[in-house]
Amino acid sequence: MMPSIADSLVLVLTEGMSLGAWQESGLLTREWALYAELLKRYRRLVVVSYAGASDQALLDSLVSDGDRSRVVLVCNDMGLPIEPYKASVPGRVRIACQAMSSVVVKTNQMQGGDLAVPIVQALREAGLQVGLIARGGYLWSRFVAYEHGPESLRARECARREETLCRHADMVVGTTDEMVQDLSWRYGLDPLQTAMIPNYVLTDRPASESCERERGLLLYAGQLVARKRVDVLIRALAQMSPELRSRLRLEIYGSGPDERRLKLLAQELAAPVHFRPRILHDELLARMGACLIYLQASELEGHPKTVIEAMAAGAPVVVADTPGLGSVVQHGVTGLRCSPEPDQFRHAIEELLSDEDWRDALGSAASASVRAMYGLPKILTQEVAAHRKALAIGIQRGQGDAAKIA
């Protein structure tokens, strides 16, 4: 039996998200991997989802028969509008944590994570010892400001909610140093109550050798939105010679509002691009293991999961030298970085295509580096430490609040 962190862990999913949404995006088994390990360190796991009762069957499929009674789903089984449902959640979580004395509450993302604040308040009012972890994989407020403008009502509302969550948190966790520093500066956080815990990669699948890779296959996986700048990749291929284009194909896995525009662009430029729907995570990892080069030209990222997963699979990567992407790729050692212009991507791709030994060296170095830094066992150690620290700080905070009331 592993040492227990607390009696219960409450996982608050991203606003509007559910296990079903994870499954539809092909990420269910990947996202659950961390919580399967954390369940070994808690007596109970409570998952707060925005779906209806359909999530229960998915949750049951993720845990063993022996653990099923230790995992509780709080969901919108009554089909309430979102605000009444959110108002009901703190009381339902308190019921789910009956007979517990200590609880860690964790947000999966900053988006909608402020729901965790009334959950913690309800648990503390019931006399439980509680620690709150405000975790974000990306800067919610910054991404919304990028999409809607920094002075937009939506950006300001997101920043207000993000600040509420961070100021109430016992630990604030980001996936990059830049993200943690940004949150600390914005909201005046205590450095002792912050931690940088990167996204993890699963390491049970070995990296692919060059002989296992498909000739001419380039790959991108992710949302089809303006911020991802997939058009840069399409234009880069279109600039290549007809002879080289005839030997290449770029497979794009994903969906989004820009899909139609990007398909028309690829058709107009006669670029060798194949659009594919989202696939299961295991299938995507197989494609990463099969591609000659993985590409990403995003203007802004957090800690980019697909890039580090492609690197773990041994794929040489070419990425834009932009926030988020630039920090995970060491230029010329674990991949190539270039300015997000079609001609720069074209040049980098052509250079790699002409040198198999260089591709092998970059892919091998990337796989070794990413697996050592971001493998789930290492990230789990950091995660457990953050949980323990959040609970310890939360207990002190609860005692201080009680003293003020007395």
VENKA-V208329 format. One record per residue. N is the residue number from 0. RES is the residue in one letter. OMEGA is omega in whole degrees, 0 to 359 (NA if undefined). Layout:
((N & RES & OMEGA) (N & RES & OMEGA))
//
This chain:
((0 & M & 180) (1 & M & 178) (2 & P & 182) (3 & S & 174) (4 & I & 179) (5 & A & 180) (6 & D & 187) (7 & S & 171) (8 & L & 176) (9 & V & 179) (10 & L & 179) (11 & V & 181) (12 & L & 177) (13 & T & 182) (14 & E & 180) (15 & G & 184) (16 & M & 182) (17 & S & 174) (18 & L & 178) (19 & G & 178) (20 & A & 175) (21 & W & 181) (22 & Q & 181) (23 & E & 179) (24 & S & 178) (25 & G & 189) (26 & L & 188) (27 & L & 183) (28 & T & 179) (29 & R & 182) (30 & E & 182) (31 & W & 187) (32 & A & 180) (33 & L & 185) (34 & Y & 172) (35 & A & 177) (36 & E & 180) (37 & L & 179) (38 & L & 179) (39 & K & 185) (40 & R & 177) (41 & Y & 174) (42 & R & 184) (43 & R & 175) (44 & L & 178) (45 & V & 181) (46 & V & 178) (47 & V & 184) (48 & S & 178) (49 & Y & 180) (50 & A & 173) (51 & G & 185) (52 & A & 181) (53 & S & 179) (54 & D & 183) (55 & Q & 180) (56 & A & 178) (57 & L & 179) (58 & L & 179) (59 & D & 182) (60 & S & 184) (61 & L & 185) (62 & V & 179) (63 & S & 178) (64 & D & 182) (65 & G & 182) (66 & D & 188) (67 & R & 181) (68 & S & 181) (69 & R & 182) (70 & V & 185) (71 & V & 178) (72 & L & 169) (73 & V & 186) (74 & C & 181) (75 & N & 184) (76 & D & 178) (77 & M & 179) (78 & G & 182) (79 & L & 167) (80 & P & 191) (81 & I & 183) (82 & E & 174) (83 & P & 177) (84 & Y & 180) (85 & K & 179) (86 & A & 181) (87 & S & 189) (88 & V & 182) (89 & P & 179) (90 & G & 180) (91 & R & 176) (92 & V & 179) (93 & R & 177) (94 & I & 181) (95 & A & 181) (96 & C & 175) (97 & Q & 181) (98 & A & 174) (99 & M & 177) (100 & S & 181) (101 & S & 186) (102 & V & 167) (103 & V & 176) (104 & V & 184) (105 & K & 174) (106 & T & 176) (107 & N & 175) (108 & Q & 174) (109 & M & 183) (110 & Q & 182) (111 & G & 182) (112 & G & 179) (113 & D & 172) (114 & L & 180) (115 & A & 183) (116 & V & 176) (117 & P & 175) (118 & I & 179) (119 & V & 180) (120 & Q & 180) (121 & A & 180) (122 & L & 179) (123 & R & 177) (124 & E & 178) (125 & A & 176) (126 & G & 181) (127 & L & 172) (128 & Q & 190) (129 & V & 170) (130 & G & 181) (131 & L & 175) (132 & I & 173) (133 & A & 183) (134 & R & 174) (135 & G & 176) (136 & G & 178) (137 & Y & 180) (138 & L & 183) (139 & W & 184) (140 & S & 181) (141 & R & 180) (142 & F & 179) (143 & V & 177) (144 & A & 178) (145 & Y & 186) (146 & E & 188) (147 & H & 182) (148 & G & 185) (149 & P & 181) (150 & E & 180) (151 & S & 178) (152 & L & 181) (153 & R & 180) (154 & A & 181) (155 & R & 178) (156 & E & 178) (157 & C & 179) (158 & A & 179) (159 & R & 181) (160 & R & 178) (161 & E & 179) (162 & E & 178) (163 & T & 180) (164 & L & 184) (165 & C & 182) (166 & R & 178) (167 & H & 186) (168 & A & 173) (169 & D & 172) (170 & M & 174) (171 & V & 185) (172 & V & 173) (173 & G & 184) (174 & T & 176) (175 & T & 176) (176 & D & 181) (177 & E & 180) (178 & M & 180) (179 & V & 179) (180 & Q & 179) (181 & D & 179) (182 & L & 180) (183 & S & 180) (184 & W & 183) (185 & R & 193) (186 & Y & 176) (187 & G & 184) (188 & L & 173) (189 & D & 180) (190 & P & 179) (191 & L & 180) (192 & Q & 175) (193 & T & 177) (194 & A & 174) (195 & M & 178) (196 & I & 184) (197 & P & 168) (198 & N & 183) (199 & Y & 171) (200 & V & 175) (201 & L & 188) (202 & T & 181) (203 & D & 178) (204 & R & 181) (205 & P & 175) (206 & A & 182) (207 & S & 174) (208 & E & 182) (209 & S & 181) (210 & C & 180) (211 & E & 186) (212 & R & 183) (213 & E & 181) (214 & R & 174) (215 & G & 185) (216 & L & 171) (217 & L & 189) (218 & L & 166) (219 & Y & 176) (220 & A & 179) (221 & G & 180) (222 & Q & 175) (223 & L & 180) (224 & V & 185) (225 & A & 184) (226 & R & 182) (227 & K & 177) (228 & R & 177) (229 & V & 178) (230 & D & 178) (231 & V & 180) (232 & L & 180) (233 & I & 180) (234 & R & 178) (235 & A & 179) (236 & L & 181) (237 & A & 180) (238 & Q & 182) (239 & M & 180) (240 & S & 178) (241 & P & 181) (242 & E & 180) (243 & L & 179) (244 & R & 182) (245 & S & 181) (246 & R & 184) (247 & L & 167) (248 & R & 176) (249 & L & 175) (250 & E & 180) (251 & I & 180) (252 & Y & 179) (253 & G & 179) (254 & S & 179) (255 & G & 185) (256 & P & 181) (257 & D & 187) (258 & E & 182) (259 & R & 180) (260 & R & 182) (261 & L & 177) (262 & K & 178) (263 & L & 179) (264 & L & 180) (265 & A & 179) (266 & Q & 181) (267 & E & 183) (268 & L & 182) (269 & A & 179) (270 & A & 182) (271 & P & 185) (272 & V & 177) (273 & H & 179) (274 & F & 181) (275 & R & 175) (276 & P & 176) (277 & R & 179) (278 & I & 179) (279 & L & 185) (280 & H & 179) (281 & D & 179) (282 & E & 178) (283 & L & 177) (284 & L & 178) (285 & A & 178) (286 & R & 176) (287 & M & 178) (288 & G & 182) (289 & A & 187) (290 & C & 175) (291 & L & 182) (292 & I & 173) (293 & Y & 187) (294 & L & 172) (295 & Q & 186) (296 & A & 185) (297 & S & 176) (298 & E & 184) (299 & L & 177) (300 & E & 169) (301 & G & 171) (302 & H & 196) (303 & P & 184) (304 & K & 186) (305 & T & 180) (306 & V & 181) (307 & I & 176) (308 & E & 176) (309 & A & 178) (310 & M & 178) (311 & A & 179) (312 & A & 178) (313 & G & 180) (314 & A & 170) (315 & P & 184) (316 & V & 171) (317 & V & 183) (318 & V & 174) (319 & A & 178) (320 & D & 186) (321 & T & 181) (322 & P & 181) (323 & G & 180) (324 & L & 184) (325 & G & 184) (326 & S & 182) (327 & V & 182) (328 & V & 175) (329 & Q & 189) (330 & H & 178) (331 & G & 181) (332 & V & 180) (333 & T & 180) (334 & G & 179) (335 & L & 173) (336 & R & 177) (337 & C & 177) (338 & S & 187) (339 & P & 179) (340 & E & 182) (341 & P & 182) (342 & D & 178) (343 & Q & 176) (344 & F & 178) (345 & R & 182) (346 & H & 181) (347 & A & 179) (348 & I & 181) (349 & E & 178) (350 & E & 181) (351 & L & 180) (352 & L & 184) (353 & S & 187) (354 & D & 182) (355 & E & 180) (356 & D & 179) (357 & W & 177) (358 & R & 180) (359 & D & 182) (360 & A & 179) (361 & L & 181) (362 & G & 180) (363 & S & 179) (364 & A & 180) (365 & A & 181) (366 & S & 181) (367 & A & 182) (368 & S & 183) (369 & V & 180) (370 & R & 179) (371 & A & 185) (372 & M & 191) (373 & Y & 177) (374 & G & 184) (375 & L & 180) (376 & P & 180) (377 & K & 180) (378 & I & 179) (379 & L & 178) (380 & T & 178) (381 & Q & 180) (382 & E & 180) (383 & V & 179) (384 & A & 179) (385 & A & 178) (386 & H & 181) (387 & R & 182) (388 & K & 179) (389 & A & 180) (390 & L & 180) (391 & A & 179) (392 & I & 180) (393 & G & 177) (394 & I & 178) (395 & Q & 180) (396 & R & 179) (397 & G & 178) (398 & Q & 178) (399 & G & 178) (400 & D & 180) (401 & A & 180) (402 & A & 179) (403 & K & 180) (404 & I & 180) (405 & A & NA))
//
